[in-house]
Amino acid sequence: MPQQKTKRIKTTVTVNGETREVEIEVPDIEAAWGDPQNMRRLGKRIPRVEGADKVTGRAKYTYDIQLPGMLYGKILRSPYPHARIRSIDASQAEKLPGVKAVITDLTREVKYVGEEVAAVAAVSEQVARDALKLIKVEYEPLPFVVTPETAREPSAPRVHGGQNVSGGNPRERGDVDSAFRRSDVVVHEATYSVPARSHCCLEPHGLVCQWQGDKLIAWASTQGIFSVRDELAGALGIPASNVRVICEHMGGGFGSKFGARAEGVICARLAKVAGAPVKLMLEREEEQLATGYGPGVTAKVKIAATRDGQLIAWESESYGSGGVGGGSGIPLPYIYPVPNVRTRHYDVATNIGASAALRAPGHPQASFIMESAMDDLAHKLGMDPLEFRLKNDPNPVRQAEYRLGAERIGWHRRNRVAGQAPGVVKRGLGVASAVWGGGGGAGSRPTVRIDPDGSVEVRLGTQDLGTGTRTYVAAIVAEELGLDVRQVKALIGDTDYGYSGASGGSTTTASVAPAVKMAAMAARERLVAMVSQHLQVNPADIVLADGKVTARGSSEKSLTWKQACALLGKEGIEVQGEWNANLQGSGVAGCQFAEVEVDTETGKVRVVKIVAIQDCGLVLNRLAVESQIYGGVTQGLAMALFEQRLFDEQTGRMLNANLEEYKLPGSLDMPDIEAIVYDNPTGKVSGMGEPPVIPTAAAIGNAVFNAIGKRIHSLPITPAKVLEALGKV
């Protein structure tokens, strides 16, 4: 048996009340998560440590913050999609009783309905709203365009002065033209489109800002407290060290809450002018107009495979719109390796607010386009769509997931010929898959502290946007120290804690968890060093489990957790962890199978069941992973059947800027969701919050095709589109 590596460390020990520093030899433990079979906490279904606080209302969200003398901020927004501001007269608003601050220098030209023009702070929300009505703004309306189709026309108004269409640089490999000309290939051509979608966070964007001299405290609903800190400091011209940002709990972000944004800077400025704390939380219409959305995209596709079903060529020309911003790119072709590829993607500027990242940016759009084309080509080839995918996707994990999903959904029940199901209400099955990175990076610096009374605390400036970060942080430390999860207090969401990056892109777990693991290992190492001195045993023989610290093979040499911690002296143990690349992995996969019912008389689509399979490497909290799958499927269902931002081309206004006309699924729209966590024994952690949303809409679209034999080329799949495809309207 090879001799275990050791190293020497300096530590302090307390003997008979006297504390002194000693140098001891301890095992040189390599960074590894260990065998999942031996884990007592990680990998299990762990209830959220903050769950009771949330269901009882004790959890404090930004919306819940109340401070003495707090004022309420409101923003005056442009009614025009494009205009110059000639003048602003706020004198009447300033005279209104209860108004404490007015700001009018936000911009001189607006480029979308809802852009910020002025702001007020007052003693109540109603007084603030009344004050906005008293601000007189003289606008010079300018030409505008709000739809990508119109914006692409040569005569369309220019959003930024130059051309509305940018990009289009070709990406090419292989010999595309020769591949399409081959005599043994089947070619499919079609156009597919996905509309822009809103984030619809349960908690709206907003902050509470309070100045204490030249220092600012901001409570923010955000995915990145340090991003907010740095943006506020830059905009206000103060050192970042003078800004503290707190986000103890938040109600969702989905990519739209990475920074301070305009409302954050406005809130801080209002608080400074008023000399009082200000709460500025956006309303639902503002959420729809000014906080971003996932870009829409339309793609003209040409795809070819040999007659035996081997993909050989792909060509696409796609157009996406990020409004006054950009960033509408999509990864085409998606998932399946194609040897001959030519793609062009164009960004189209329009006079609507700038887009923002939305859960798995670009991937749900790419999935719908690619997976629809795959099914359509399989139909032309006369192949089972699942067999077509198995032939063209060499990834062994997805191969196994496909077969598992097919078994769980009952793939053998699918219509062999699309549209041949009997009866008025037709059933169909569809499949689609997803890929995502899920890897992490350096930067997180958590601190683990063990006090002499046995209390354990881990502090880190990350944030939990609903994914369960707080719980797995506590669970990692508990696993390492042999404690129950609830014996570890996880403190997150404050820039006064150690730095951590923004939470998004499914990077949080792979960035945070390794650093927490390293901190917990270091804390354990120091505790073991002291206990081994006290028990006079080899440190390698110390076992931490079930709230006890014992020497292996000697029941007499045992301490309770509190007895062991009492050896630490007054200072206790406090160590900081750093990210370790050996503990994180990347590259996660998943697939989903959908079963639908389509009423061919009304056009209504009902999703009966979704089987969603997802891997993410080492599972830290199985319950949280399942929760992310349920949430992703729900958003994918909304994308498939409900969501669409509608604009009036004559006025530039959004027609459904609320949660009544902007449709989302309700409880009666939800299918049976079977969430399957596919254990892929990489021994490393990866993020997986993004991928469950990616394939849902595509799987539903393919199931509808299997049911009625007609392709709905654009989302959402509405009754009107179904009836039109069936030739009934």
URPECOR-V227341 format. One line per field, one symbol per residue. ss: DSSP state (a for helix, b for strand, c for the rest). burial: + if it has 16 or more other C-alpha atoms within 10 Angstrom, else -. A space follows every 10 residues. Layout:
BEGIN
ss: ???
burial: ???
END
This chain:
BEGIN
ss: cccccbbbbb bbbbbccbbb bbbbbbbccc cccccaaacc cccccccccc aaaaaacccc baaacccccc bbbbbbbccc ccbbbbbbbc aaaaacccbb bbbcccccbb cccccbbbbb bbccaaaaaa aaaacbbbbb bccccccaaa accccccccc ccccbbbccc bbbccaaaaa acccbbbbbb bbbbccbbcc cccccbbbbb bbccbbbbbb ccccaaaaaa aaaaaaccca aabbbbccbc cccccccccc aaaaaaaaaa aaaacccbbb bccaaaaaaa ccbbcbbbbb bbbbbbcccc bbbbbbbbbb bbbccccccc cccccccccb bbbbbbbbbc cccccccccc ccaaaaaaaa aaaaaaaaaa acccaaaaaa aacccaaaaa aaaaaaaaac aaaccccccc ccccbbbbbb bbbbbbcccc ccccccbbbb cccccbbbbb ccccccccaa aaaaaaaaaa acccaaabbb bbcbcccccc cccccccaaa aaaaaaaaaa aaaaaaaaaa aaaaacccaa abbbbccbbb bccbbbbbbb aaaaaaaacc ccbbbbcccc aaabcccbbb bbbbbbbbbc ccccbbbbbb bbbbbcbccc caaaaaaaaa aaaaaaaaaa acccccbccc cccbcccccc ccccccaaac cbbbbbbbcc ccccbccccc aaaccaaaaa aaaaaaaacc cccbccccaa aaaaacccc
burial: ---------- ++++------ ---+-++--- --+--+---+ ++++-+-+++ --------+- +++------+ ++++++++++ +++++--+-+ --++---+++ ++++----++ ++++++++++ +++++-++++ ++-++-+-+- ---+++++-- ++---++++- ---++----- -----+--++ ----++++-- ++++++++++ +-++++++++ +----+++++ ++++++++++ +++------+ --++++++++ ++++++++++ ++++++++++ ++-+++++++ ++-+-+++++ +++++++++- +++++++-+- ++++++++++ ++++++++++ ++++++-+-+ ++++++++++ ++++++++++ ++++++++++ +++++++++- +-++++-+++ -++---++-- ++-+++--+- +--++--++- +---++++++ ++++++++++ ++-+++++++ ++++-+++++ ++++++++++ ++++++++++ +++++-++++ ++++++++++ ++++++++++ ++++++++++ ++++++++++ +++-+-++++ -++++-++++ +-----+++- +++++++++- -+++++++++ +-++++-+++ ++++++++++ --++++++++ ++++++++++ ++++++-+++ ++++++++++ +++++++--- -+++-+++-- -+++-----+ +-++++++-+ --++++++++ ++++++++++ ++++++++++ +++++++++- +++-++---
END
